Amino acid sequence: MTDLSNISNNVWMAEALDEARKAALKGEVPVGAVVVYDKKIIARAHNQPISSCNPVAHAEILVLQAAAIAIGNYRLINCDLYVTLEPCTMCAGALVHSRVRRVIYGASEPKAGAIVSMSNVLAQPQMNYKIKVTAGVMAKECSEIISAFFKMRRQQVKEKVAL
């Protein structure tokens, strides 16, 4: 029997990757996210802290806000968040407060990931809500877009210094 969950996870993660590409085109760290409810995308967003001059304009925060407006409730019960990069501490906290059912992420974030890499905010015993986690969906593609972005940024710095 075919595992259809992986197929649908890849479909939704591909949509999040499209959002990440939009962020990269704006010079933002390429992180994208979508919220799926009842097998439909109800919200999509990408990183915008630089362009919006807003330190909390991470893809996850923006997509949670848009999803809450879309369904008319700040509690996103039965919603799944797909994001290309492991969420940070701020975003992990927002996930708990929003009550998403599940977070599915692509690439791990070894420096600031708060789901498994640096800490596990969602597993803290004092958290009043538990979220299911699926890691590594399309990890290679999600990692490549981040790596390519920072490689380009380092090259730009080298070129600037050379002038």
Backbone as JSON Lines, residues from 0, in Angstrom:
{"i":0,"aa":"M","n":[0.84,-1.18,0.0],"ca":[0.0,0.0,0.0],"c":[0.89,1.24,0.0]}
{"i":1,"aa":"T","n":[0.5,2.28,-0.73],"ca":[1.25,3.52,-0.84],"c":[0.95,4.43,0.35]}
{"i":2,"aa":"D","n":[1.99,5.02,0.92],"ca":[1.81,5.96,2.03],"c":[1.47,7.33,1.44]}
{"i":3,"aa":"L","n":[0.19,7.67,1.42],"ca":[-0.26,8.92,0.82],"c":[0.1,10.14,1.66]}
{"i":4,"aa":"S","n":[0.41,9.95,2.95],"ca":[0.75,11.1,3.79],"c":[2.03,11.76,3.3]}
{"i":5,"aa":"N","n":[3.01,10.97,2.85],"ca":[4.25,11.56,2.32],"c":[3.99,12.34,1.05]}
{"i":6,"aa":"I","n":[3.09,11.82,0.2],"ca":[2.77,12.52,-1.04],"c":[2.14,13.87,-0.72]}
{"i":7,"aa":"S","n":[1.15,13.88,0.16],"ca":[0.51,15.15,0.49],"c":[1.47,16.07,1.24]}
{"i":8,"aa":"N","n":[2.31,15.52,2.12],"ca":[3.3,16.36,2.8],"c":[4.19,17.05,1.78]}
{"i":9,"aa":"N","n":[4.61,16.32,0.75],"ca":[5.47,16.92,-0.27],"c":[4.73,17.99,-1.07]}
{"i":10,"aa":"V","n":[3.47,17.78,-1.34],"ca":[2.67,18.78,-2.08],"c":[2.62,20.08,-1.28]}
{"i":11,"aa":"W","n":[2.31,19.97,-0.01],"ca":[2.19,21.18,0.82],"c":[3.56,21.82,1.05]}
{"i":12,"aa":"M","n":[4.6,21.01,1.22],"ca":[5.93,21.58,1.42],"c":[6.4,22.28,0.15]}
{"i":13,"aa":"A","n":[6.05,21.76,-1.01],"ca":[6.4,22.44,-2.27],"c":[5.78,23.83,-2.32]}
{"i":14,"aa":"E","n":[4.59,23.96,-1.78],"ca":[3.93,25.28,-1.72],"c":[4.7,26.2,-0.76]}
{"i":15,"aa":"A","n":[5.15,25.66,0.35],"ca":[5.95,26.46,1.29],"c":[7.27,26.88,0.63]}
{"i":16,"aa":"L","n":[7.86,25.99,-0.16],"ca":[9.09,26.33,-0.89],"c":[8.86,27.46,-1.89]}
{"i":17,"aa":"D","n":[7.7,27.49,-2.51],"ca":[7.37,28.62,-3.4],"c":[7.39,29.93,-2.62]}
{"i":18,"aa":"E","n":[6.87,29.89,-1.41],"ca":[6.9,31.09,-0.56],"c":[8.34,31.46,-0.19]}
{"i":19,"aa":"A","n":[9.16,30.46,0.09],"ca":[10.57,30.72,0.42],"c":[11.27,31.41,-0.75]}
{"i":20,"aa":"R","n":[10.95,31.0,-1.97],"ca":[11.55,31.64,-3.15],"c":[11.15,33.11,-3.24]}
{"i":21,"aa":"K","n":[9.93,33.42,-2.87],"ca":[9.47,34.82,-2.86],"c":[10.31,35.63,-1.86]}
{"i":22,"aa":"A","n":[10.58,35.05,-0.72],"ca":[11.4,35.74,0.28],"c":[12.8,35.99,-0.28]}
{"i":23,"aa":"A","n":[13.39,35.0,-0.91],"ca":[14.74,35.14,-1.47],"c":[14.79,36.26,-2.51]}
{"i":24,"aa":"L","n":[13.75,36.36,-3.33],"ca":[13.71,37.42,-4.35],"c":[13.68,38.82,-3.73]}
{"i":25,"aa":"K","n":[13.18,38.9,-2.49],"ca":[13.12,40.18,-1.77],"c":[14.37,40.41,-0.94]}
{"i":26,"aa":"G","n":[15.33,39.47,-0.98],"ca":[16.52,39.61,-0.16],"c":[16.32,39.18,1.28]}
{"i":27,"aa":"E","n":[15.24,38.48,1.54],"ca":[14.95,37.96,2.87],"c":[15.5,36.53,2.99]}
{"i":28,"aa":"V","n":[15.77,36.09,4.19],"ca":[16.16,34.7,4.4],"c":[15.0,33.85,3.88]}
{"i":29,"aa":"P","n":[15.28,32.92,2.96],"ca":[14.2,32.21,2.28],"c":[13.52,31.12,3.1]}
{"i":30,"aa":"V","n":[12.57,31.57,3.88],"ca":[11.73,30.65,4.66],"c":[10.3,30.92,4.24]}
{"i":31,"aa":"G","n":[9.58,29.84,3.94],"ca":[8.19,29.95,3.54],"c":[7.33,29.01,4.35]}
{"i":32,"aa":"A","n":[6.04,29.35,4.44],"ca":[5.12,28.54,5.23],"c":[3.71,28.59,4.64]}
{"i":33,"aa":"V","n":[2.99,27.5,4.85],"ca":[1.57,27.46,4.51],"c":[0.83,26.79,5.65]}
{"i":34,"aa":"V","n":[-0.44,27.14,5.81],"ca":[-1.31,26.47,6.77],"c":[-2.38,25.74,5.97]}
{"i":35,"aa":"V","n":[-2.54,24.46,6.3],"ca":[-3.5,23.6,5.62],"c":[-4.62,23.25,6.6]}
{"i":36,"aa":"Y","n":[-5.84,23.44,6.14],"ca":[-7.03,23.09,6.92],"c":[-8.0,22.39,5.98]}
{"i":37,"aa":"D","n":[-8.47,21.24,6.37],"ca":[-9.43,20.49,5.57],"c":[-8.91,20.25,4.15]}
{"i":38,"aa":"K","n":[-7.63,19.91,4.06],"ca":[-6.96,19.58,2.79],"c":[-6.89,20.75,1.81]}
{"i":39,"aa":"K","n":[-6.92,21.98,2.36],"ca":[-6.8,23.18,1.53],"c":[-5.84,24.15,2.21]}
{"i":40,"aa":"I","n":[-5.08,24.88,1.41],"ca":[-4.24,25.95,1.95],"c":[-5.14,27.13,2.28]}
{"i":41,"aa":"I","n":[-5.11,27.54,3.54],"ca":[-5.92,28.7,3.93],"c":[-5.07,29.94,4.14]}
{"i":42,"aa":"A","n":[-3.74,29.76,4.21],"ca":[-2.85,30.91,4.38],"c":[-1.46,30.54,3.91]}
{"i":43,"aa":"R","n":[-0.73,31.54,3.43],"ca":[0.65,31.35,3.0],"c":[1.42,32.62,3.34]}
{"i":44,"aa":"A","n":[2.71,32.45,3.61],"ca":[3.54,33.61,3.95],"c":[5.01,33.23,3.81]}
{"i":45,"aa":"H","n":[5.84,34.26,3.8],"ca":[7.29,34.08,3.75],"c":[7.94,35.12,4.65]}
{"i":46,"aa":"N","n":[9.2,34.88,4.98],"ca":[9.92,35.81,5.84],"c":[9.88,37.23,5.28]}
{"i":47,"aa":"Q","n":[9.68,38.2,6.19],"ca":[9.66,39.61,5.79],"c":[10.22,40.56,6.84]}
{"i":48,"aa":"P","n":[11.08,40.12,7.76],"ca":[11.54,41.06,8.78],"c":[12.34,42.23,8.22]}
{"i":49,"aa":"I","n":[13.12,42.0,7.18],"ca":[13.95,43.09,6.62],"c":[13.06,44.08,5.88]}
{"i":50,"aa":"S","n":[12.25,43.58,4.95],"ca":[11.43,44.47,4.12],"c":[10.35,45.19,4.91]}
{"i":51,"aa":"S","n":[9.86,44.57,5.99],"ca":[8.82,45.22,6.79],"c":[9.37,45.93,8.01]}
{"i":52,"aa":"C","n":[10.68,45.83,8.21],"ca":[11.33,46.43,9.39],"c":[10.62,45.96,10.66]}
{"i":53,"aa":"N","n":[10.41,44.64,10.71],"ca":[9.64,44.04,11.79],"c":[10.35,42.76,12.25]}
{"i":54,"aa":"P","n":[10.95,42.78,13.42],"ca":[11.72,41.61,13.86],"c":[10.91,40.34,14.06]}
{"i":55,"aa":"V","n":[9.6,40.44,14.17],"ca":[8.79,39.24,14.37],"c":[8.09,38.79,13.09]}
{"i":56,"aa":"A","n":[8.45,39.35,11.96],"ca":[7.8,39.0,10.68],"c":[8.4,37.74,10.08]}
{"i":57,"aa":"H","n":[8.48,36.7,10.89],"ca":[8.91,35.39,10.4],"c":[7.75,34.77,9.64]}
{"i":58,"aa":"A","n":[8.06,33.88,8.72],"ca":[7.03,33.23,7.92],"c":[5.96,32.59,8.79]}
{"i":59,"aa":"E","n":[6.38,31.92,9.86],"ca":[5.43,31.22,10.72],"c":[4.46,32.19,11.4]}
{"i":60,"aa":"I","n":[4.97,33.29,11.91],"ca":[4.11,34.26,12.59],"c":[3.1,34.84,11.6]}
{"i":61,"aa":"L","n":[3.58,35.24,10.43],"ca":[2.7,35.84,9.42],"c":[1.65,34.86,8.93]}
{"i":62,"aa":"V","n":[2.03,33.6,8.73],"ca":[1.05,32.62,8.23],"c":[0.03,32.27,9.31]}
{"i":63,"aa":"L","n":[0.44,32.24,10.57],"ca":[-0.51,31.98,11.65],"c":[-1.53,33.1,11.74]}
{"i":64,"aa":"Q","n":[-1.07,34.34,11.61],"ca":[-1.98,35.49,11.64],"c":[-2.99,35.41,10.49]}
{"i":65,"aa":"A","n":[-2.5,35.12,9.29],"ca":[-3.38,35.04,8.12],"c":[-4.37,33.89,8.25]}
{"i":66,"aa":"A","n":[-3.93,32.76,8.79],"ca":[-4.81,31.61,8.96],"c":[-5.91,31.92,9.98]}
{"i":67,"aa":"A","n":[-5.55,32.59,11.06],"ca":[-6.54,32.93,12.08],"c":[-7.62,33.84,11.48]}
{"i":68,"aa":"I","n":[-7.21,34.78,10.67],"ca":[-8.18,35.66,10.0],"c":[-9.04,34.84,9.04]}
{"i":69,"aa":"A","n":[-8.43,33.92,8.31],"ca":[-9.15,33.12,7.31],"c":[-10.26,32.28,7.95]}
{"i":70,"aa":"I","n":[-9.98,31.72,9.14],"ca":[-11.02,30.88,9.76],"c":[-11.81,31.63,10.84]}
{"i":71,"aa":"G","n":[-11.4,32.84,11.16],"ca":[-12.14,33.63,12.15],"c":[-11.95,33.17,13.57]}
{"i":72,"aa":"N","n":[-10.77,32.6,13.85],"ca":[-10.51,32.11,15.2],"c":[-9.0,32.09,15.42]}
{"i":73,"aa":"Y","n":[-8.54,32.61,16.55],"ca":[-7.11,32.6,16.82],"c":[-6.6,31.21,17.16]}
{"i":74,"aa":"R","n":[-7.48,30.3,17.48],"ca":[-7.09,28.91,17.74],"c":[-7.22,28.12,16.45]}
{"i":75,"aa":"L","n":[-6.1,27.61,15.99],"ca":[-6.04,26.94,14.7],"c":[-6.1,25.42,14.86]}
{"i":76,"aa":"I","n":[-7.05,24.99,15.66],"ca":[-7.25,23.56,15.9],"c":[-7.58,22.9,14.56]}
{"i":77,"aa":"N","n":[-7.01,21.73,14.34],"ca":[-7.17,20.97,13.1],"c":[-6.46,21.6,11.9]}
{"i":78,"aa":"C","n":[-5.54,22.51,12.16],"ca":[-4.72,23.1,11.1],"c":[-3.31,22.54,11.2]}
{"i":79,"aa":"D","n":[-2.68,22.39,10.06],"ca":[-1.3,21.92,9.99],"c":[-0.44,23.01,9.37]}
{"i":80,"aa":"L","n":[0.71,23.28,9.97],"ca":[1.64,24.28,9.46],"c":[2.81,23.57,8.77]}
{"i":81,"aa":"Y","n":[3.06,23.93,7.54],"ca":[4.21,23.44,6.79],"c":[5.17,24.6,6.65]}
{"i":82,"aa":"V","n":[6.42,24.39,7.07],"ca":[7.42,25.45,7.01],"c":[8.74,24.84,6.55]}
{"i":83,"aa":"T","n":[9.48,25.6,5.77],"ca":[10.69,25.07,5.14],"c":[11.86,24.93,6.1]}
{"i":84,"aa":"L","n":[11.83,25.62,7.23],"ca":[12.94,25.59,8.18],"c":[12.41,25.37,9.58]}
{"i":85,"aa":"E","n":[13.12,24.61,10.36],"ca":[12.74,24.36,11.75],"c":[12.49,25.69,12.48]}
{"i":86,"aa":"P","n":[11.34,25.84,13.12],"ca":[11.01,27.09,13.79],"c":[11.96,27.45,14.95]}
{"i":87,"aa":"C","n":[12.09,28.76,15.15],"ca":[12.87,29.29,16.27],"c":[12.01,29.28,17.53]}
{"i":88,"aa":"T","n":[12.58,29.72,18.63],"ca":[11.86,29.74,19.91],"c":[10.61,30.6,19.85]}
{"i":89,"aa":"M","n":[10.71,31.79,19.26],"ca":[9.55,32.67,19.16],"c":[8.42,31.99,18.4]}
{"i":90,"aa":"C","n":[8.77,31.4,17.28],"ca":[7.75,30.77,16.44],"c":[7.19,29.51,17.09]}
{"i":91,"aa":"A","n":[8.02,28.75,17.78],"ca":[7.54,27.55,18.48],"c":[6.52,27.95,19.55]}
{"i":92,"aa":"G","n":[6.79,29.03,20.25],"ca":[5.83,29.52,21.24],"c":[4.52,29.93,20.6]}
{"i":93,"aa":"A","n":[4.6,30.59,19.45],"ca":[3.39,30.99,18.74],"c":[2.6,29.78,18.28]}
{"i":94,"aa":"L","n":[3.3,28.72,17.91],"ca":[2.61,27.49,17.49],"c":[1.78,26.92,18.65]}
{"i":95,"aa":"V","n":[2.35,26.92,19.84],"ca":[1.63,26.43,21.01],"c":[0.4,27.3,21.26]}
{"i":96,"aa":"H","n":[0.57,28.61,21.25],"ca":[-0.55,29.51,21.53],"c":[-1.64,29.44,20.47]}
{"i":97,"aa":"S","n":[-1.25,29.14,19.24],"ca":[-2.25,29.07,18.17],"c":[-2.99,27.74,18.15]}
{"i":98,"aa":"R","n":[-2.44,26.74,18.83],"ca":[-3.06,25.41,18.92],"c":[-3.09,24.67,17.59]}
{"i":99,"aa":"V","n":[-2.07,24.88,16.74],"ca":[-2.03,24.08,15.52],"c":[-1.94,22.61,15.89]}
{"i":100,"aa":"R","n":[-2.47,21.79,15.04],"ca":[-2.48,20.34,15.3],"c":[-1.1,19.74,15.09]}
{"i":101,"aa":"R","n":[-0.44,20.21,14.01],"ca":[0.82,19.58,13.62],"c":[1.7,20.6,12.93]}
{"i":102,"aa":"V","n":[3.0,20.5,13.17],"ca":[3.98,21.3,12.43],"c":[4.85,20.32,11.64]}
{"i":103,"aa":"I","n":[5.0,20.65,10.37],"ca":[5.8,19.83,9.47],"c":[6.87,20.75,8.93]}
{"i":104,"aa":"Y","n":[8.14,20.4,9.15],"ca":[9.19,21.28,8.64],"c":[10.16,20.5,7.78]}
{"i":105,"aa":"G","n":[10.89,21.27,6.96],"ca":[11.83,20.68,6.02],"c":[13.22,20.55,6.62]}
{"i":106,"aa":"A","n":[13.98,21.63,6.56],"ca":[15.38,21.61,7.0],"c":[15.5,21.89,8.49]}
{"i":107,"aa":"S","n":[16.44,21.23,9.12],"ca":[16.77,21.52,10.52],"c":[17.54,22.84,10.58]}
{"i":108,"aa":"E","n":[17.46,23.5,11.73],"ca":[18.16,24.77,11.94],"c":[19.1,24.6,13.13]}
{"i":109,"aa":"P","n":[20.35,24.18,12.86],"ca":[21.25,23.83,13.96],"c":[21.6,24.97,14.9]}
{"i":110,"aa":"K","n":[21.49,26.21,14.46],"ca":[21.86,27.34,15.32],"c":[20.72,27.86,16.17]}
{"i":111,"aa":"A","n":[19.5,27.81,15.66],"ca":[18.39,28.42,16.4],"c":[17.12,27.58,16.4]}
{"i":112,"aa":"G","n":[17.16,26.36,15.9],"ca":[15.97,25.53,15.86],"c":[15.48,25.19,17.25]}
{"i":113,"aa":"A","n":[14.18,25.37,17.48],"ca":[13.63,25.16,18.81],"c":[12.64,23.99,18.87]}
{"i":114,"aa":"I","n":[12.71,23.13,17.86],"ca":[11.86,21.95,17.87],"c":[12.69,20.72,18.26]}
{"i":115,"aa":"V","n":[13.89,20.59,17.68],"ca":[14.79,19.49,18.06],"c":[16.26,19.9,18.1]}
{"i":116,"aa":"S","n":[16.66,20.89,17.33],"ca":[18.09,21.16,17.16],"c":[18.77,21.77,18.38]}
{"i":117,"aa":"M","n":[18.32,22.91,18.83],"ca":[18.94,23.59,19.98],"c":[18.15,23.39,21.26]}
{"i":118,"aa":"S","n":[16.86,23.24,21.1],"ca":[15.99,23.0,22.26],"c":[14.73,22.33,21.72]}
{"i":119,"aa":"N","n":[13.86,21.98,22.62],"ca":[12.6,21.39,22.21],"c":[11.48,22.07,22.98]}
{"i":120,"aa":"V","n":[11.14,23.25,22.53],"ca":[10.12,24.05,23.2],"c":[8.8,23.29,23.29]}
{"i":121,"aa":"L","n":[8.44,22.58,22.23],"ca":[7.14,21.92,22.2],"c":[7.03,20.76,23.2]}
{"i":122,"aa":"A","n":[8.16,20.23,23.64],"ca":[8.13,19.09,24.56],"c":[8.28,19.5,26.03]}
{"i":123,"aa":"Q","n":[8.35,20.78,26.3],"ca":[8.47,21.22,27.69],"c":[7.25,20.77,28.47]}
{"i":124,"aa":"P","n":[7.46,20.18,29.64],"ca":[6.32,19.62,30.39],"c":[5.3,20.68,30.82]}
{"i":125,"aa":"Q","n":[5.71,21.91,30.96],"ca":[4.77,22.95,31.39],"c":[3.88,23.46,30.26]}
{"i":126,"aa":"M","n":[4.16,23.07,29.02],"ca":[3.33,23.5,27.9],"c":[1.94,22.88,28.04]}
{"i":127,"aa":"N","n":[0.93,23.71,27.87],"ca":[-0.43,23.25,28.09],"c":[-1.08,22.66,26.84]}
{"i":128,"aa":"Y","n":[-0.3,22.54,25.77],"ca":[-0.84,22.0,24.52],"c":[0.26,21.25,23.8]}
{"i":129,"aa":"K","n":[-0.04,20.11,23.31],"ca":[0.96,19.28,22.62],"c":[0.71,19.31,21.12]}
{"i":130,"aa":"I","n":[1.79,19.47,20.36],"ca":[1.73,19.56,18.91],"c":[2.5,18.38,18.32]}
{"i":131,"aa":"K","n":[1.92,17.74,17.34],"ca":[2.62,16.68,16.62],"c":[3.65,17.32,15.7]}
{"i":132,"aa":"V","n":[4.78,16.66,15.53],"ca":[5.87,17.19,14.7],"c":[6.29,16.15,13.68]}
{"i":133,"aa":"T","n":[6.46,16.61,12.45],"ca":[7.05,15.79,11.4],"c":[8.22,16.59,10.85]}
{"i":134,"aa":"A","n":[9.41,16.02,10.92],"ca":[10.63,16.71,10.49],"c":[11.17,16.1,9.21]}
{"i":135,"aa":"G","n":[11.9,16.91,8.46],"ca":[12.65,16.41,7.32],"c":[11.88,16.22,6.03]}
{"i":136,"aa":"V","n":[10.7,16.8,5.91],"ca":[9.95,16.68,4.66],"c":[10.61,17.57,3.61]}
{"i":137,"aa":"M","n":[11.05,16.96,2.54],"ca":[11.77,17.65,1.46],"c":[12.98,18.41,2.02]}
{"i":138,"aa":"A","n":[13.64,17.8,2.99],"ca":[14.75,18.45,3.68],"c":[15.84,18.92,2.73]}
{"i":139,"aa":"K","n":[16.16,18.11,1.74],"ca":[17.23,18.46,0.8],"c":[16.89,19.75,0.07]}
{"i":140,"aa":"E","n":[15.7,19.84,-0.48],"ca":[15.29,21.04,-1.21],"c":[15.23,22.26,-0.29]}
{"i":141,"aa":"C","n":[14.7,22.07,0.9],"ca":[14.59,23.17,1.86],"c":[15.96,23.65,2.31]}
{"i":142,"aa":"S","n":[16.87,22.72,2.51],"ca":[18.23,23.07,2.91],"c":[18.98,23.77,1.78]}
{"i":143,"aa":"E","n":[18.79,23.3,0.56],"ca":[19.49,23.88,-0.59],"c":[19.14,25.34,-0.81]}
{"i":144,"aa":"I","n":[17.88,25.71,-0.64],"ca":[17.49,27.11,-0.87],"c":[18.13,28.03,0.18]}
{"i":145,"aa":"I","n":[18.21,27.56,1.42],"ca":[18.86,28.34,2.48],"c":[20.35,28.44,2.21]}
{"i":146,"aa":"S","n":[20.98,27.32,1.9],"ca":[22.43,27.3,1.63],"c":[22.79,28.2,0.46]}
{"i":147,"aa":"A","n":[22.02,28.14,-0.61],"ca":[22.3,28.96,-1.78],"c":[22.17,30.45,-1.45]}
{"i":148,"aa":"F","n":[21.18,30.79,-0.63],"ca":[20.98,32.18,-0.24],"c":[22.19,32.71,0.54]}
{"i":149,"aa":"F","n":[22.63,31.94,1.54],"ca":[23.75,32.42,2.35],"c":[25.07,32.38,1.59]}
{"i":150,"aa":"K","n":[25.22,31.46,0.66],"ca":[26.4,31.44,-0.2],"c":[26.45,32.73,-1.03]}
{"i":151,"aa":"M","n":[25.29,33.11,-1.58],"ca":[25.21,34.35,-2.35],"c":[25.53,35.56,-1.46]}
{"i":152,"aa":"R","n":[25.0,35.56,-0.25],"ca":[25.25,36.67,0.68],"c":[26.75,36.79,1.0]}
{"i":153,"aa":"R","n":[27.41,35.66,1.25],"ca":[28.85,35.69,1.54],"c":[29.63,36.21,0.34]}
{"i":154,"aa":"Q","n":[29.21,35.82,-0.85],"ca":[29.86,36.29,-2.07],"c":[29.69,37.8,-2.22]}
{"i":155,"aa":"Q","n":[28.52,38.3,-1.93],"ca":[28.26,39.74,-2.0],"c":[29.16,40.5,-1.03]}
{"i":156,"aa":"V","n":[29.35,39.95,0.15],"ca":[30.23,40.6,1.14],"c":[31.66,40.6,0.63]}
{"i":157,"aa":"K","n":[32.13,39.49,0.06],"ca":[33.49,39.41,-0.49],"c":[33.69,40.44,-1.59]}
{"i":158,"aa":"E","n":[32.7,40.57,-2.46],"ca":[32.8,41.52,-3.56],"c":[32.83,42.95,-3.05]}
{"i":159,"aa":"K","n":[32.06,43.22,-2.03],"ca":[32.01,44.56,-1.43],"c":[33.35,44.9,-0.79]}
{"i":160,"aa":"V","n":[33.92,43.94,-0.09],"ca":[35.22,44.13,0.56],"c":[36.31,44.34,-0.48]}
{"i":161,"aa":"A","n":[36.22,43.65,-1.6],"ca":[37.23,43.75,-2.67],"c":[37.23,45.12,-3.32]}
{"i":162,"aa":"L","n":[36.12,45.82,-3.26],"ca":[36.05,47.16,-3.86],"c":[36.83,48.1,-3.03]}
